[in-house]
Amino acid sequence: MFYTMSNNAVNDFFQDLNSVFKPSSHFSNGKSYKTELTDDGITLTMETPGYNKNLIDVMVEDKTLIIEGKSNTSDTDGFKERFIINDKFDGDGVEASITDGVLTISLPYKVETKPRKVKVKVG
């Protein structure tokens, strides 16, 4: 399921997910976000028109995911977003890609916290 939200709703959304992945600080730049919880973790997509892979840095420092867009023209404002990664997720396994101005970041569950399917026995 995808959720589309404004920057002001991002903090509330992540808190509603019981601190799954929440902003530690948020700089409003008119960016829209989509998040999807999957069996493997969480996927965050962010519209980044005017940016390419050379203008965006995605870093993990301690338990913080940092997304930074650098301006290459006066038409494009830079931005920096920070998100706290809770203990259920593996910060070392973060992957990022950008296609057609959309940045996609995948944050996997740690192996020990990954949801698993339990077989229901009959009888």
N, C-alpha and C positions, 0 to 999 in steps of 0.2 A: 504494500500500500504506500502511495506517495502522499506527502503532505506539502502543500505550497504555503509559504508563510512570509510575512514581511519581516524585516529586521527586528522590529519591536516584539514580534511574537516568538523569535528564536529562543530566547532565554526561558520563557514560560513553557515552551514545548519540551525542551530538554529537561527541565525540572519535572514536568509531568511524566517523563519517561523514567522517573525515579533515579535521576542522576546517572543515566546510562552514559551520557556524553554531553556535557553542558558547557556553555561559554564561561570562561573565567573573566573575560572582558570583551566588550563588543564595540566596534567602531562602526557606526552607521554610515554606509556608503550607497544605500539604495540597492544592494545586492539581494537577489531572491535565492532561497535555498529550497532544496527538496531532500528529504531523508527517507531512507528505506531500511527497515530492520529485516534482515534475512537470516537464514539458518547459519550462515557463516560469520555474520557480524552486522555492521551498519555501513551504509553507503550514503555519503553526503555529496550532492551535486550543487554547484554554484555557477550562476551565469557570470561569465567574465568576458564580455564583448570587448574587443580591442586589445586583448592580452593573448600572447602565445606562450609556449613552454619556456621561452627564454626570459619572459617577464614575470613569471610566477615561481615562487619558492614555496615548497611544502616541507616543513621541518617538524621533528618531534624532539622536544627538550624535556627531560624528566617525564612528567605526566601531562604535558601540554602539547597540543597540536597547533602549529602556527602556520597560517596561510598568508603570504604576502605577495601583493601585486605591485610591480614597479611601473612607474609612469615612463613612457618613452616619448610622449608628446604633451603639449599643453592641453590637448583635447581629452586626455585620459588621466583621471585622478588615481593616485596610488591608494592602496588599502592594506590593512593588516588586521587579521582576525585571529583570536586565540580561543582555544577550547580545551577544557580539562578532560582528560581521558580517564575514566574510572577503571578500577582494578579488574573488571570483567574483560577488558580488551587488551590486545597485544600491540603496543605502540611500535614495536620493532617490525611488525608485519604490515604497516601502512603502505598502500600503493596509491599512486595518483596518475591521472592521464587528463589530457585536454583535447577536445574535439569540437570544432565549429563554435568556439567561444564558450564551451561548457566544461568546467573543471569537475572531475569525478574523483572522489577520494574514498577508498575502501579501507575500513578499519576492522580487522578480524577479531573474533572472540579469542581469548586465551584457550588453549586446549582443555584445561581443567574446568572452564566455565562455559564451554560451548554447549548449547542446548542439544539434547539428544532425544531421539524418539524412543519411547518405551513400548514394547510389544504388549498388547492387551491379550491376556490368555482367556480362553473360554472354559467355564466350568468351575 
